[in-house]
Amino acid sequence: MAGESSRGKIEPEKQSLLNQHKERHFTSAEIVRDIIIGVSDGLTVPFALVAGLSGANATSSIVLTAGFAEVAAGAISMGLGGYLAAKSEADHYARELKREEEEIISMPDTEAAEVAEILAVYGIEPHEYEPVVKALMKRPQAWLDFMMKFELGLEQPDPGRALQSAFTIAIAYILGGLVPLLPYMFFPKVRDAVAASVIITIAALLIFGYVKGYFTGNQPGKSAVQTAFIGVIASAAAFGMAKAIHP
């Protein structure tokens, strides 16, 4: 969708059509991605940890202590990773923006030829794209935006994206990590706690996988089974290894 300033320059008939049309595209992909990363790891890693500790015959109090420590450390680590990834993306955009701006100033003819090449890829003929190229050359900011989007495929990142990503991933990790730990708060016997943990965590993985598949456009049922399968394999491996070391 074009910005409001651009809309004011088009024909009234087209403006009327744009005003009547309501976009229904999903526009929160980055937030959903962060939630998926946080919850997925939050459910799987602590689940494997508590299963491993249970396999090593640890008491419920030890499992809880280690589990909470892992959730805290994991949330910080994952959140920091999300922050650094978003910050790196913003830094990369800033570097490319500066480089592209310098190229437009120092070699405008070459950059104009690149605009023509980009438009030609879409089947636009020279007599059709020449007016577009000339129009962009008269508008440096629009020209720069065009090159960033269509030559480099880069969108300007949200300035607050890094912190938002860090908090979203960290909170999602904590919420996911608490699920396999809940039974150990209520069952003093590890045997009972681990059984309850397996049941509620697999259920949570199935629900989360289904929702993830729904929002990402994949088959929700298939996504649910795959997500639960990964969690079960990880926890079973940890439990088996612990049992092998501490029979």
C-alpha positions in Angstrom: 0.0 0.0 0.0 1.3 3.5 -0.9 1.7 6.1 1.8 -0.8 8.8 2.4 1.3 11.5 0.7 1.5 9.3 -2.5 -2.2 8.6 -2.5 -3.1 12.3 -2.6 -1.5 12.5 -6.1 -3.5 9.8 -7.9 -6.7 10.2 -9.7 -9.9 10.6 -7.6 -11.4 7.4 -9.0 -8.4 5.3 -7.9 -8.2 7.1 -4.6 -11.9 6.1 -4.0 -11.1 2.5 -4.8 -8.2 2.5 -2.3 -10.3 4.1 0.4 -13.0 1.4 -0.1 -10.5 -1.5 -0.2 -9.4 -2.9 3.2 -6.2 -4.9 3.2 -6.4 -8.2 5.0 -2.8 -9.2 4.7 -1.1 -10.5 7.8 1.4 -7.8 8.9 2.7 -9.1 12.2 5.1 -11.8 10.8 8.1 -10.5 12.8 6.3 -10.7 16.2 4.8 -14.1 15.4 8.3 -15.3 14.4 9.7 -14.1 17.7 6.9 -15.8 19.7 7.4 -19.0 17.8 11.2 -19.0 18.5 10.7 -18.3 22.2 7.8 -20.7 22.9 9.3 -23.5 20.7 12.6 -23.4 22.6 11.0 -22.7 25.9 8.8 -25.8 25.7 11.5 -28.1 24.3 14.7 -27.3 26.2 13.4 -27.2 29.8 11.3 -30.3 28.9 14.4 -32.2 27.9 16.2 -30.9 31.0 13.6 -32.0 33.5 13.2 -35.3 31.7 17.0 -35.8 32.0 17.1 -34.9 35.6 14.1 -37.1 36.4 16.0 -39.9 34.6 18.9 -39.3 36.9 16.6 -39.8 39.9 16.8 -36.2 41.0 14.2 -35.0 43.5 11.4 -32.6 42.5 13.0 -29.7 44.3 16.3 -30.2 42.4 14.4 -30.5 39.1 12.6 -27.2 39.9 15.7 -25.4 40.9 17.6 -26.5 37.8 14.5 -25.9 35.7 14.0 -22.3 36.9 17.7 -21.6 36.5 17.6 -22.9 32.9 14.5 -20.9 32.1 16.0 -17.7 33.4 19.3 -18.3 31.6 17.6 -19.4 28.4 15.3 -16.4 28.4 18.2 -14.0 28.8 20.3 -15.8 26.2 17.4 -16.0 23.6 16.3 -12.5 24.2 19.9 -11.2 23.8 20.2 -13.2 20.6 17.0 -11.7 19.3 18.2 -8.2 20.2 21.6 -8.7 18.4 19.9 -10.2 15.3 17.5 -7.2 15.0 20.3 -4.8 15.7 22.5 -6.4 13.1 19.7 -6.1 10.6 19.2 -2.4 11.4 23.0 -1.8 11.1 23.1 -3.6 7.8 20.2 -1.5 6.4 21.9 1.8 7.6 25.2 0.8 5.9 23.5 -0.1 2.6 21.4 3.1 2.7 24.5 5.2 3.1 26.2 3.4 0.3 23.2 3.6 -2.1 22.8 7.3 -1.3 26.5 7.9 -2.2 26.1 6.0 -5.4 23.1 8.0 -6.5 25.1 11.2 -5.9 28.4 10.1 -7.4 27.1 8.0 -10.4 23.5 9.0 -11.2 23.6 7.6 -14.7 24.6 4.2 -13.6 22.0 4.1 -10.9 19.4 5.3 -13.4 20.4 2.4 -15.7 19.9 0.0 -12.7 16.4 1.4 -12.3 15.7 0.7 -16.0 17.1 -2.8 -15.6 14.9 -3.5 -12.6 11.8 -2.4 -14.4 12.8 -4.3 -17.6 12.8 -7.5 -15.5 9.0 -7.0 -15.1 8.5 -6.8 -18.9 8.2 -3.0 -19.0 9.4 -1.6 -22.3 12.0 1.2 -22.6 9.4 3.7 -23.8 7.3 2.8 -20.8 10.0 2.9 -18.1 11.9 6.0 -19.3 9.4 8.4 -17.9 9.5 6.5 -14.6 13.3 6.7 -14.5 13.3 10.4 -15.2 10.6 11.0 -12.5 12.7 9.2 -9.9 15.8 11.1 -10.8 13.9 14.3 -9.9 13.0 12.9 -6.5 16.2 11.7 -4.7 14.4 10.3 -1.6 11.9 8.4 -3.7 14.8 7.2 -5.9 16.7 6.0 -2.8 13.7 4.2 -1.4 13.1 2.5 -4.8 16.7 1.2 -4.9 16.6 0.0 -1.4 13.4 -2.0 -1.9 13.8 -3.2 -5.5 17.5 -3.5 -6.0 18.6 -4.7 -2.6 15.3 -6.1 -1.3 15.6 -4.2 2.0 12.8 -2.7 4.0 13.6 0.0 6.6 13.5 -1.8 10.0 11.4 -0.5 12.9 13.7 1.6 15.2 12.3 -0.2 18.3 12.5 -3.7 16.7 15.6 -4.8 18.6 14.2 -4.3 22.1 10.8 -5.5 21.0 12.3 -8.7 19.7 14.4 -9.2 22.8 11.4 -8.9 25.2 9.0 -10.9 23.0 11.4 -13.9 22.7 12.4 -13.8 26.4 8.8 -13.6 27.6 7.7 -16.3 25.2 10.6 -18.5 26.3 9.6 -18.1 30.0 5.9 -18.9 29.3 6.9 -22.0 27.3 9.5 -23.1 29.9 7.1 -23.0 32.8 4.8 -25.6 31.3 7.0 -28.7 31.8 8.0 -27.4 35.3 4.4 -27.0 36.6 3.8 -30.6 37.7 7.0 -30.6 39.8 5.4 -27.8 41.9 2.5 -30.1 42.9 3.8 -33.6 42.8 6.5 -34.5 45.4 7.2 -37.8 43.8 9.3 -37.5 40.6 7.6 -40.4 39.0 4.3 -38.7 39.2 5.7 -35.3 38.3 7.5 -36.5 35.1 4.4 -38.4 33.9 2.3 -35.3 34.3 5.0 -33.1 32.8 5.1 -35.3 29.7 1.3 -35.2 29.3 0.9 -31.4 29.6 4.0 -30.6 27.6 3.0 -32.8 24.7 -0.5 -31.3 24.8 1.1 -27.8 24.8 3.4 -28.7 21.9 0.5 -30.0 19.9 -1.6 -26.8 20.6 1.4 -24.6 19.9 2.3 -26.5 16.7 -1.2 -26.2 15.5 -1.4 -22.5 16.1 2.1 -22.0 14.6 1.0 -23.8 11.4 -2.2 -21.7 11.3 -0.4 -18.4 11.4 2.5 -19.4 9.2 0.2 -20.8 6.5 1.3 -24.4 6.8 -0.9 -27.4 7.5 -1.9 -26.9 11.2 -2.3 -30.6 11.9 1.1 -31.5 10.3 2.8 -28.7 12.1 1.3 -29.8 15.5 2.6 -33.4 15.0 6.0 -32.2 13.9 6.4 -29.8 16.8 5.3 -32.5 19.4 7.6 -35.1 17.8 10.7 -32.9 18.1 9.9 -32.2 21.8 9.3 -35.9 22.5 12.5 -36.9 20.8 14.6 -34.3 22.7 13.2 -35.2 26.1 13.4 -39.0 25.4 17.0 -38.6 24.4 17.8 -36.6 27.6 15.9 -39.1 29.8 17.6 -42.1 28.2 21.0 -40.6 28.5 20.5 -39.8 32.2 19.2 -43.3 32.8 22.2 -44.8 31.1 24.6 -42.8 33.3 22.6 -43.2 36.5 20.6 -46.4 36.2 
